[in-house]
Amino acid sequence: MKIITSIASKAPLDMDIAMVTNEDEAHSALKITSIKKLNSEKLFGDSNEVMIQHQEETYVLRITKQNKLILTK
């Protein structure tokens, strides 16, 4: 079983740190991964949709009427 612990960064819009450990392997090394954190208001601005280019594909991330995020291809 993997245990994921999130440690929030003090700098706004900076990085969060996710520490992933494996409960079954007590002597295994601790893996620390940084994850970029974006504010949706800054990402979307006054729009409800943004286009994201990933490799050769374009995705649309949009805010729904229920204020949820949906990513479509």
LINSULKA-V77834 format. One line per field, one symbol per residue. burial: b if it has 16 or more other ideal C-beta (glycine too) atoms within 10 Angstrom, else e. A space follows every 10 residues. Layout:
burial = ???
//
This chain:
burial = eeeeeeeeee eeeeeeeeee beeeeeeeee eeeeeeeeee eeebeeeeee eeeeeeeeee bebeeeeeee eee
//
